[in-house]
């Protein structure tokens, strides 16, 4: 089992940057496929990006590709989401999630229903 705690959210102007962190505890982080998801008010939770256990494969939603970058430091048991060129439509609660599946290459979006563990989320607000 793994516990997840997100941090780094806040208020930022459009065009700005934020880095979210997902601190984990429990089993070895490299055992988990990790994903970032977000949920805007009144909308369903959506996939943002994913990273495999050793960090060698990432996959992003089209809406964030080229602006967001996921990385992980397994020694520090932390996963990051660097968000650049933020837009008002990026406003949402961002969630970190872990999946026990092994995936050498991530070939498509991760399904939220397939993730095993979730953090409580951190709010990102982008003002215009």
N, C-alpha and C positions, 0 to 999 in steps of 0.2 A: 504494500500500500504506500501511497505517497500523498503528502499534504502540499498544497499550493497556496501561495500568498502573493498577490499582485501589488505593485506599487508604482509610483511615478506619474500617475494621472494628474490632471489639473486643467487650468484654463490657459489657452494659448491663442494668439491671433492667427488668422489665416496666413499661410506661408511659413509659419514657424515650425519648430521641431520639438519633439518629446521623446524620451526613451522610457519605455515601460520595462519593469523587471518582474520576473516570476521566481520567487525564492521557493525552493522545494526542500522537503525533509522526508525521511523514510527510506525506501529502497534506493539503490544506486540510480542516479538520474540517467545514465547512459542506457538503462534498460527500457527507457520510455521514448516513444514517439510523442513529440510535443506540438501543440497547436495553439494559435491565438484566434479567438473569435470575438465578435462584437455584437452588441444589440442596442440599436437606437430606440428611442421612445416610440412605442406603438408599432414596432416592426419585429420580425422574427430574428433570432440569433443567426448570424452569418459567419462563414469562414473568412478569416483574414489571411492566414499563412500557417505553414507547418514546417517542421524540421525533424529529420530522423535522428536516431540515437547518437550517432557519432558526429553529427553536424555536417555530413557530406552531401546531403540532399535537402533542398528547400523547395517549397511551392507556394505561390501567392495567388490570391484572388486578383482578377484583372483590374479591379477598382483601385488596388494599392500597388500593383506591380511597378517597379521603378522608383517608388517613393518610400516604401517600407522595407526593412531588412530584419530578418530573424537571425539570431545567433544564440549559441549556448556555451556555457562554461561548465562542463560536467564536474570539474574539480571544485568549483564554487557552488555547484548545485543550483545554478541559476540560468534561466532562459530570458532573453532580451527581445524587445521589439523596438527597433529604432524607427521613428516616424518622422519623415521630412516632408516639406511642402504640404503641410496639413491644410485641409479644406473644411469648410463648415459641415459638409456631409460626412466627415469622419467622426463627428460628434456621436459618442456612444459610450456604453459601459463595455470595457474590454476585459475579456476573460482568458485566462490561461487554462489549458487542459492537457491531460496526459493520457496516453494510450499504451497498453502493454504489448501491442503488436510489434513485431519486428518488420521494418520496412527499409530495404536497402535503398530504393529510389522511390520518392513520392511522385506519382504520375498524375495526380489530380487532387481536387479539393478533399479535405477530410470532412467526414460527416460528424456533426455534433452528437448524434445518437451513438456513434461508435466510440466516443471518448469515455474513458473509465473514471477519471477523476477531474474535478473542477475546483478552481479558486472562486472567491466571492466577487471578484471583479474590481476594476478601478475606473472611475469616470474620467473621460476625456471630453473637454468642451472646446470647440474651435469657434472663435468669434470672427465675424466678417468685417 
